[in-house]
């Protein structure tokens, strides 16, 4: 396909694949249900497009990082629950009620503040409580939770969910995962005992749910043990089982137009800092995409290490030198002469170059590739169910 684009590159987002990935993870968490993490602008895909597609597929529980993301999500999700993972935004408690958002509480002070707020505003959403089982990042330590539980200071009426988060569930047979499953299981027993001792909770029509599994957690012993899971990366096509075949469908495809083809004589260099030197007479294609578009600068090639690749005319071609702000140079010397024309599209993500492989070539992870997807792309949303 050959045409000159008015924008840097073209990003195709398959909402049908996104929906299929959610259905697969939802089935893996049966008899529980899968939610969807849509933070970081739905991992770069766009909350306003991704969230409704997930809701249409059957998802009813959504997780964002910040209050501002929750407000955006609610604008396109009239129904369903939306949890704000990073907790309470000081001074903005009224926004949670106004937009029907549920904070994920991770400190005693947050629990106290939300309990007091709901005493004044009982229509505000019931919150989630995060118990840290090993990440040491957000949430109550288990011993603090046990102390609150023993003192009868858990405000059950103000909570709809208790959750924790895996440290390394993508690593097969990781002992930390087994330990976290064990700790969370112990907390589950304590929660059940505590709630059973309160007669009015046994007849409540607002049950408390538990949640532990992230994307990779669906492939551990915890899968299906709890009513709600929280997949993120896998929804968007990332591999939740590194080292094994990716069970998820690809969701994004990134293509950039060739805007110049340059003969480079042997011995001459390409790009900043002369990081590519032609060892023979070479042909270099320049693509209209760069780190200002969110494509990682670290994917550039240097004399001591290979960089990323683009697929041009059906073949993988290595980057030649740096990824610049707006441009990527690619060595197409091995392609048949005349097989590439200005205006042809090169594939930067897709056709075997999945987000995990692109991340590896850039010395980062696929998560960063997704969440950095730039705003200069021509975005095409399709539904290839």
The 8 nearest C-alpha neighbors of each residue, nearest first, counted from 0:
[[1, 343, 344, 2, 342, 345, 312, 340],
 [2, 0, 343, 342, 344, 3, 341, 340],
 [3, 1, 342, 4, 343, 0, 256, 344],
 [2, 4, 342, 5, 256, 1, 258, 341],
 [5, 3, 6, 2, 256, 7, 8, 342],
 [4, 6, 3, 7, 377, 8, 376, 2],
 [7, 5, 4, 8, 377, 376, 375, 9],
 [6, 8, 287, 288, 376, 375, 255, 5],
 [7, 9, 255, 376, 6, 254, 288, 377],
 [8, 10, 377, 254, 376, 253, 378, 255],
 [11, 9, 253, 378, 252, 376, 377, 379],
 [10, 12, 379, 252, 251, 380, 378, 253],
 [13, 11, 251, 380, 250, 14, 379, 381],
 [14, 12, 381, 250, 15, 382, 16, 380],
 [13, 15, 17, 382, 16, 381, 12, 18],
 [14, 16, 382, 384, 383, 18, 17, 13],
 [17, 15, 19, 14, 18, 13, 250, 248],
 [16, 18, 14, 20, 15, 19, 234, 235],
 [17, 19, 15, 21, 16, 20, 56, 53],
 [20, 18, 16, 22, 21, 17, 15, 23],
 [19, 21, 23, 17, 234, 18, 22, 247],
 [20, 22, 18, 24, 19, 23, 234, 25],
 [23, 21, 25, 19, 20, 24, 26, 18],
 [24, 22, 20, 26, 25, 21, 19, 27],
 [25, 23, 27, 21, 26, 22, 28, 20],
 [24, 26, 33, 22, 28, 23, 27, 32],
 [25, 27, 23, 29, 24, 28, 22, 32],
 [28, 26, 24, 25, 29, 217, 23, 222],
 [27, 29, 223, 31, 25, 222, 26, 32],
 [30, 28, 31, 223, 26, 27, 32, 25],
 [29, 31, 223, 28, 32, 226, 26, 224],
 [32, 30, 226, 29, 28, 227, 223, 225],
 [31, 33, 227, 25, 226, 28, 29, 228],
 [34, 32, 25, 228, 227, 229, 28, 24],
 [33, 35, 60, 229, 61, 228, 58, 227],
 [36, 34, 61, 230, 229, 231, 37, 62],
 [35, 37, 62, 231, 61, 38, 230, 229],
 [38, 36, 41, 63, 62, 35, 40, 42],
 [37, 39, 63, 41, 64, 40, 36, 42],
 [40, 38, 42, 41, 43, 370, 37, 64],
 [41, 39, 45, 46, 43, 42, 38, 44],
 [40, 42, 37, 46, 38, 44, 43, 45],
 [43, 41, 370, 39, 40, 44, 369, 38],
 [42, 44, 370, 40, 41, 369, 372, 45],
 [43, 45, 41, 42, 40, 49, 46, 12],
 [46, 44, 40, 41, 47, 48, 43, 49],
 [47, 45, 41, 40, 49, 50, 48, 72],
 [46, 48, 45, 49, 50, 75, 72, 51],
 [49, 47, 46, 45, 50, 51, 52, 44],
 [48, 50, 46, 52, 51, 45, 47, 53],
 [49, 51, 53, 52, 46, 48, 47, 54],
 [52, 50, 54, 53, 49, 48, 55, 76],
 [53, 51, 55, 49, 50, 54, 56, 14],
 [54, 52, 56, 50, 55, 51, 58, 18],
 [53, 55, 58, 51, 57, 56, 52, 59],
 [54, 56, 52, 57, 53, 51, 58, 18],
 [57, 55, 53, 54, 18, 58, 52, 22],
 [56, 58, 54, 55, 59, 53, 22, 21],
 [59, 57, 54, 53, 34, 60, 56, 33],
 [58, 60, 79, 54, 80, 57, 34, 61],
 [61, 59, 34, 80, 79, 58, 81, 35],
 [62, 60, 81, 35, 34, 36, 80, 82],
 [63, 61, 36, 82, 81, 37, 83, 35],
 [62, 64, 38, 83, 37, 65, 84, 69],
 [65, 63, 84, 85, 38, 83, 68, 62],
 [66, 64, 68, 67, 83, 63, 85, 69],
 [65, 67, 69, 68, 83, 70, 88, 64],
 [66, 68, 70, 69, 65, 71, 64, 72],
 [69, 67, 71, 65, 66, 70, 63, 72],
 [68, 70, 66, 72, 67, 71, 63, 73],
 [69, 71, 67, 73, 68, 72, 98, 66],
 [72, 70, 68, 74, 69, 73, 67, 75],
 [71, 73, 69, 74, 70, 75, 76, 68],
 [72, 74, 76, 70, 75, 71, 69, 77],
 [73, 75, 71, 72, 76, 70, 77, 47],
 [74, 76, 73, 72, 47, 77, 51, 71],
 [77, 75, 73, 78, 74, 72, 51, 79],
 [76, 78, 73, 75, 74, 79, 72, 80],
 [79, 77, 76, 80, 59, 73, 54, 75],
 [78, 80, 59, 60, 81, 76, 77, 61],
 [81, 79, 60, 61, 59, 82, 78, 100],
 [80, 82, 61, 100, 62, 101, 60, 69],
 [81, 83, 101, 62, 102, 100, 84, 61],
 [84, 82, 102, 63, 64, 103, 85, 65],
 [83, 85, 64, 103, 86, 63, 82, 62],
 [86, 84, 64, 83, 65, 103, 87, 102],
 [87, 85, 103, 102, 104, 84, 83, 88],
 [86, 88, 102, 89, 109, 85, 104, 92],
 [87, 89, 91, 90, 86, 66, 92, 65],
 [90, 88, 91, 87, 92, 86, 109, 112],
 [89, 91, 92, 88, 93, 87, 94, 95],
 [92, 90, 93, 94, 89, 88, 95, 87],
 [93, 91, 94, 95, 90, 88, 89, 96],
 [92, 94, 96, 91, 95, 97, 90, 98],
 [95, 93, 97, 92, 96, 91, 98, 100],
 [96, 94, 100, 93, 98, 92, 97, 99],
 [95, 97, 123, 99, 93, 94, 98, 100],
 [98, 96, 94, 95, 99, 93, 100, 123],
 [97, 99, 96, 95, 100, 94, 70, 73],
 [100, 98, 96, 95, 97, 124, 123, 101],
 [99, 101, 95, 81, 98, 82, 124, 96],
 [100, 102, 82, 126, 124, 81, 83, 125],
 [103, 101, 83, 86, 126, 82, 87, 104],
 [102, 104, 127, 86, 84, 128, 83, 126],
 [105, 103, 128, 86, 109, 129, 102, 127],
 [104, 106, 138, 129, 139, 137, 128, 103],
 [107, 105, 109, 108, 139, 104, 138, 110],
 [106, 108, 110, 109, 111, 105, 139, 104],
 [107, 109, 111, 106, 110, 112, 105, 113],
 [110, 108, 112, 106, 111, 107, 104, 113],
 [111, 109, 107, 113, 108, 112, 114, 104],
 [110, 112, 108, 114, 109, 113, 115, 107],
 [113, 111, 109, 115, 114, 110, 108, 116],
 [114, 112, 116, 110, 115, 111, 109, 117],
 [113, 115, 111, 117, 116, 112, 110, 118],
 [116, 114, 118, 112, 113, 117, 111, 119],
 [115, 117, 113, 119, 118, 114, 120, 112],
 [118, 116, 120, 121, 119, 114, 115, 123],
 [117, 119, 115, 116, 120, 121, 114, 113],
 [118, 120, 117, 116, 121, 115, 114, 122],
 [119, 121, 117, 122, 118, 123, 116, 96],
 [122, 120, 117, 123, 118, 119, 116, 124],
 [121, 123, 120, 124, 117, 96, 125, 99],
 [124, 122, 96, 121, 120, 117, 125, 99],
 [125, 123, 101, 99, 126, 100, 122, 96],
 [124, 126, 157, 158, 159, 101, 123, 127],
 [125, 127, 158, 101, 102, 159, 103, 157],
 [128, 126, 160, 103, 158, 161, 159, 104],
 [127, 129, 161, 104, 103, 105, 162, 160],
 [128, 130, 138, 162, 105, 163, 104, 161],
 [131, 129, 139, 138, 163, 140, 162, 141],
 [132, 130, 138, 140, 139, 163, 133, 134],
 [133, 131, 179, 130, 134, 163, 141, 182],
 [132, 134, 135, 131, 166, 179, 165, 175],
 [133, 135, 136, 166, 131, 132, 164, 165],
 [136, 134, 133, 137, 131, 138, 132, 140],
 [135, 137, 134, 138, 131, 133, 139, 105],
 [138, 136, 105, 135, 131, 139, 129, 134],
 [137, 139, 105, 129, 131, 130, 106, 140],
 [140, 138, 130, 105, 131, 106, 144, 141],
 [139, 141, 131, 143, 142, 130, 144, 138],
 [142, 140, 144, 143, 145, 139, 130, 131],
 [141, 143, 145, 144, 140, 146, 139, 147],
 [144, 142, 146, 145, 140, 141, 147, 139],
 [143, 145, 141, 147, 142, 146, 148, 139],
 [146, 144, 148, 142, 143, 147, 149, 141],
 [145, 147, 143, 149, 148, 144, 150, 142],
 [148, 146, 152, 150, 144, 145, 149, 153],
 [147, 149, 145, 151, 146, 150, 153, 152],
 [150, 148, 146, 151, 147, 145, 152, 193],
 [149, 151, 147, 152, 148, 146, 153, 145],
 [150, 152, 148, 149, 153, 147, 154, 193],
 [153, 151, 147, 150, 148, 154, 149, 146],
 [152, 154, 155, 148, 151, 147, 150, 144],
 [155, 153, 157, 156, 152, 158, 114, 110],
 [154, 156, 158, 157, 153, 159, 207, 194],
 [157, 155, 154, 158, 125, 159, 205, 200],
 [156, 158, 125, 155, 154, 126, 114, 159],
 [159, 157, 126, 125, 155, 127, 156, 160],
 [158, 160, 207, 125, 127, 126, 208, 206],
 [161, 159, 127, 208, 207, 209, 158, 128],
 [162, 160, 128, 209, 127, 129, 210, 208],
 [163, 161, 210, 129, 209, 211, 130, 128],
 [162, 164, 211, 130, 129, 131, 132, 210],
 [163, 165, 211, 166, 162, 213, 212, 131],
 [164, 166, 167, 168, 176, 163, 213, 212],
 [165, 167, 134, 168, 164, 133, 176, 175],
 [168, 166, 169, 170, 165, 176, 173, 175],
 [167, 169, 170, 215, 216, 176, 165, 166],
 [168, 170, 215, 167, 240, 239, 171, 241],
 [169, 171, 168, 173, 167, 172, 241, 240],
 [172, 170, 173, 169, 168, 219, 240, 167],
 [173, 171, 174, 170, 176, 177, 168, 219],
 [174, 172, 175, 171, 176, 170, 177, 167],
 [175, 173, 177, 176, 178, 172, 179, 171],
 [174, 176, 178, 177, 173, 179, 166, 167],
 [177, 175, 179, 174, 178, 173, 168, 180],
 [176, 178, 174, 180, 175, 179, 181, 173],
 [177, 179, 175, 181, 176, 180, 174, 182],
 [180, 178, 182, 176, 181, 177, 132, 183],
 [181, 179, 177, 183, 178, 182, 184, 176],
 [180, 182, 184, 178, 179, 183, 177, 185],
 [183, 181, 179, 185, 184, 180, 178, 186],
 [182, 184, 186, 180, 185, 181, 179, 187],
 [183, 185, 187, 181, 182, 186, 180, 188],
 [186, 184, 182, 188, 187, 183, 181, 189],
 [185, 187, 183, 189, 188, 184, 190, 182],
 [186, 188, 184, 190, 185, 189, 183, 191],
 [189, 187, 191, 185, 186, 190, 192, 184],
 [190, 188, 186, 192, 187, 191, 193, 185],
 [189, 191, 187, 193, 188, 192, 186, 194],
 [190, 192, 188, 194, 189, 193, 195, 187],
 [193, 191, 195, 189, 190, 194, 188, 196],
 [194, 192, 190, 196, 195, 191, 189, 197],
 [193, 195, 191, 196, 197, 192, 190, 200],
 [196, 194, 192, 197, 193, 191, 201, 198],
 [195, 197, 194, 193, 198, 192, 200, 201],
 [196, 198, 194, 195, 200, 199, 201, 193],
 [199, 197, 200, 201, 196, 195, 202, 194],
 [198, 200, 201, 202, 197, 203, 194, 195],
 [201, 199, 203, 202, 198, 197, 194, 195],
 [202, 200, 198, 199, 203, 195, 197, 194],
 [201, 203, 200, 199, 204, 198, 205, 206],
 [204, 202, 200, 205, 201, 199, 206, 198],
 [203, 205, 206, 202, 200, 201, 207, 199],
 [204, 206, 203, 207, 159, 156, 200, 202],
 [207, 205, 204, 208, 203, 159, 200, 201],
 [206, 208, 159, 160, 205, 209, 158, 161],
 [209, 207, 160, 226, 159, 161, 206, 210],
 [208, 210, 161, 160, 162, 225, 226, 227],
 [211, 209, 162, 227, 228, 225, 212, 161],
 [210, 212, 163, 162, 164, 228, 213, 209],
 [213, 211, 216, 228, 229, 217, 210, 214],
 [212, 214, 230, 229, 216, 215, 228, 211],
 [215, 213, 230, 216, 233, 231, 217, 239],
 [216, 214, 239, 169, 217, 168, 218, 213],
 [215, 217, 212, 213, 219, 218, 214, 168],
 [216, 218, 222, 215, 219, 214, 212, 27],
 [217, 219, 216, 215, 222, 220, 240, 27],
 [220, 218, 216, 221, 217, 222, 168, 215],
 [219, 221, 222, 218, 216, 217, 180, 224],
 [222, 220, 219, 224, 223, 216, 180, 212],
 [223, 221, 217, 28, 220, 224, 219, 216],
 [222, 224, 28, 29, 225, 31, 30, 221],
 [225, 223, 221, 222, 226, 31, 28, 30],
 [224, 226, 209, 223, 227, 210, 31, 211],
 [225, 227, 31, 32, 208, 209, 210, 224],
 [228, 226, 210, 32, 33, 31, 225, 34],
 [229, 227, 33, 212, 210, 34, 213, 211],
 [228, 230, 213, 34, 35, 212, 36, 33],
 [231, 229, 214, 213, 35, 36, 228, 233],
 [230, 232, 36, 234, 233, 214, 35, 229],
 [233, 231, 237, 234, 235, 214, 230, 366],
 [232, 234, 237, 236, 235, 214, 231, 239],
 [235, 233, 20, 232, 231, 236, 17, 21],
 [234, 236, 233, 232, 250, 237, 17, 249],
 [235, 237, 249, 233, 250, 248, 247, 234],
 [238, 236, 233, 232, 235, 239, 355, 354],
 [237, 239, 245, 240, 233, 241, 236, 247],
 [240, 238, 215, 233, 214, 241, 169, 237],
 [239, 241, 238, 243, 169, 242, 215, 245],
 [242, 240, 243, 238, 239, 169, 245, 170],
 [243, 241, 240, 244, 245, 238, 170, 239],
 [242, 244, 241, 240, 245, 238, 246, 239],
 [245, 243, 246, 242, 240, 241, 238, 247],
 [244, 246, 238, 247, 243, 240, 239, 241],
 [247, 245, 244, 248, 238, 239, 240, 243],
 [248, 246, 236, 245, 20, 249, 233, 238],
 [249, 247, 236, 16, 250, 20, 246, 19],
 [250, 248, 236, 251, 247, 16, 235, 353],
 [249, 251, 13, 236, 16, 235, 12, 17],
 [252, 250, 12, 11, 249, 13, 253, 10],
 [251, 253, 11, 349, 348, 10, 12, 254],
 [254, 252, 10, 348, 347, 9, 346, 11],
 [253, 255, 346, 9, 345, 347, 8, 344],
 [254, 256, 8, 345, 344, 287, 286, 9],
 [257, 255, 344, 342, 343, 286, 287, 258],
 [256, 258, 286, 341, 342, 343, 285, 259],
 [257, 259, 341, 285, 286, 256, 342, 287],
 [260, 258, 285, 257, 284, 341, 261, 286],
 [259, 261, 284, 283, 285, 282, 262, 341],
 [260, 262, 283, 282, 263, 259, 284, 285],
 [263, 261, 282, 281, 283, 264, 260, 280],
 [262, 264, 281, 280, 282, 261, 267, 265],
 [265, 263, 280, 267, 281, 266, 262, 279],
 [264, 266, 279, 280, 277, 278, 267, 263],
 [265, 267, 277, 278, 276, 264, 268, 279],
 [268, 266, 276, 265, 277, 264, 263, 269],
 [269, 267, 276, 273, 275, 277, 266, 270],
 [270, 268, 275, 273, 320, 276, 319, 274],
 [271, 269, 273, 320, 321, 272, 268, 274],
 [270, 272, 273, 321, 274, 269, 320, 323],
 [271, 273, 274, 270, 321, 269, 320, 275],
 [274, 272, 268, 271, 275, 269, 270, 276],
 [273, 275, 320, 301, 272, 302, 276, 321],
 [276, 274, 320, 269, 268, 273, 319, 301],
 [277, 275, 268, 267, 266, 278, 269, 274],
 [276, 278, 265, 266, 279, 267, 268, 281],
 [277, 279, 265, 266, 276, 280, 281, 267],
 [280, 278, 265, 277, 281, 264, 266, 263],
 [279, 281, 264, 265, 263, 277, 278, 282],
 [282, 280, 263, 332, 262, 279, 264, 277],
 [281, 283, 262, 332, 331, 261, 263, 330],
 [284, 282, 330, 261, 329, 260, 331, 262],
 [283, 285, 260, 329, 328, 259, 257, 261],
 [284, 286, 328, 259, 257, 327, 258, 329],
 [287, 285, 257, 327, 326, 256, 288, 258],
 [286, 288, 326, 7, 255, 256, 325, 258],
 [289, 287, 326, 325, 7, 286, 327, 8],
 [290, 288, 325, 326, 324, 323, 292, 291],
 [289, 291, 294, 324, 293, 292, 295, 296],
 [292, 290, 324, 289, 293, 325, 294, 373],
 [293, 291, 373, 290, 289, 294, 375, 288],
 [292, 294, 373, 371, 290, 372, 291, 295],
 [293, 295, 290, 289, 292, 296, 368, 372],
 [296, 294, 297, 290, 298, 293, 361, 368],
 [295, 297, 322, 298, 290, 299, 294, 323],
 [298, 296, 361, 295, 299, 362, 322, 306],
 [299, 297, 361, 306, 307, 296, 295, 360],
 [298, 300, 321, 306, 322, 297, 320, 296],
 [301, 299, 306, 320, 305, 321, 319, 318],
 [300, 302, 274, 304, 303, 320, 305, 275],
 [303, 301, 304, 274, 275, 300, 305, 276],
 [304, 302, 301, 305, 300, 274, 306, 275],
 [305, 303, 301, 302, 300, 306, 299, 360],
 [304, 306, 300, 301, 307, 303, 302, 299],
 [307, 305, 300, 299, 298, 360, 318, 304],
 [306, 308, 298, 360, 318, 317, 299, 361],
 [309, 307, 317, 316, 318, 315, 310, 306],
 [308, 310, 347, 316, 346, 315, 345, 311],
 [309, 311, 315, 346, 314, 345, 313, 316],
 [310, 312, 345, 313, 314, 309, 315, 346],
 [311, 313, 314, 338, 339, 310, 334, 345],
 [312, 314, 311, 310, 315, 350, 345, 346],
 [315, 313, 310, 311, 312, 316, 334, 309],
 [314, 316, 310, 309, 308, 311, 317, 313],
 [315, 317, 309, 308, 331, 330, 310, 314],
 [318, 316, 308, 330, 329, 307, 319, 309],
 [317, 319, 329, 308, 307, 328, 300, 306],
 [320, 318, 329, 328, 275, 330, 300, 317],
 [321, 319, 275, 300, 274, 299, 301, 270],
 [322, 320, 299, 323, 300, 270, 271, 274],
 [321, 323, 299, 327, 296, 289, 326, 298],
 [322, 324, 326, 289, 325, 321, 327, 290],
 [325, 323, 289, 290, 291, 326, 322, 288],
 [324, 326, 289, 288, 323, 291, 287, 290],
 [327, 325, 289, 288, 287, 323, 286, 324],
 [326, 328, 322, 286, 285, 289, 288, 323],
 [329, 327, 285, 319, 284, 318, 286, 283],
 [328, 330, 318, 319, 284, 283, 317, 331],
 [329, 331, 283, 319, 332, 317, 316, 318],
 [332, 330, 333, 334, 282, 283, 316, 329],
 [331, 333, 282, 281, 334, 330, 283, 335],
 [334, 332, 331, 335, 330, 316, 336, 282],
 [335, 333, 331, 332, 336, 338, 312, 314],
 [336, 334, 338, 337, 333, 332, 339, 331],
 [337, 335, 338, 334, 339, 332, 333, 331],
 [336, 338, 339, 335, 340, 334, 312, 341],
 [337, 339, 336, 335, 312, 340, 334, 311],
 [340, 338, 337, 312, 343, 341, 311, 336],
 [341, 339, 343, 342, 338, 337, 257, 1],
 [340, 342, 257, 258, 343, 259, 339, 260],
 [341, 343, 2, 3, 1, 257, 256, 340],
 [344, 342, 1, 256, 257, 341, 340, 0],
 [343, 345, 256, 255, 254, 257, 342, 346],
 [346, 344, 311, 255, 254, 310, 309, 256],
 [345, 347, 254, 310, 309, 348, 253, 349],
 [348, 346, 309, 253, 254, 345, 349, 310],
 [349, 347, 253, 252, 352, 353, 346, 354],
 [348, 350, 352, 252, 353, 351, 346, 347],
 [349, 351, 352, 348, 353, 346, 310, 252],
 [352, 350, 349, 353, 348, 356, 310, 354],
 [351, 353, 349, 348, 350, 356, 357, 354],
 [354, 352, 356, 349, 355, 351, 348, 357],
 [353, 355, 365, 357, 356, 358, 348, 237],
 [356, 354, 365, 358, 357, 353, 359, 364],
 [355, 357, 359, 358, 353, 354, 352, 360],
 [358, 356, 354, 360, 355, 359, 353, 352],
 [359, 357, 364, 365, 363, 355, 361, 356],
 [358, 360, 356, 362, 361, 357, 363, 364],
 [361, 359, 307, 357, 358, 362, 306, 298],
 [360, 362, 298, 297, 358, 359, 363, 357],
 [363, 361, 359, 360, 358, 297, 364, 298],
 [362, 364, 358, 361, 359, 367, 365, 360],
 [365, 363, 358, 366, 367, 359, 355, 368],
 [364, 366, 355, 358, 354, 368, 367, 369],
 [367, 365, 369, 364, 368, 370, 232, 42],
 [368, 366, 370, 365, 369, 364, 371, 363],
 [367, 369, 365, 366, 371, 370, 358, 354],
 [370, 368, 366, 367, 371, 43, 372, 42],
 [369, 371, 43, 42, 367, 372, 368, 366],
 [372, 370, 293, 369, 368, 373, 367, 43],
 [373, 371, 293, 43, 369, 370, 368, 292],
 [374, 372, 292, 293, 375, 371, 376, 291],
 [373, 375, 376, 292, 372, 377, 293, 378],
 [376, 374, 373, 7, 292, 6, 377, 8],
 [377, 375, 8, 9, 374, 378, 7, 10],
 [376, 378, 9, 10, 6, 8, 379, 375],
 [379, 377, 10, 376, 11, 9, 380, 12],
 [378, 380, 11, 10, 12, 381, 377, 9],
 [381, 379, 12, 11, 13, 378, 14, 382],
 [380, 382, 13, 14, 383, 12, 379, 11],
 [383, 381, 15, 14, 13, 384, 380, 16],
 [382, 384, 15, 381, 13, 16, 14, 17],
 [383, 15, 382, 16, 19, 14, 18, 13]]
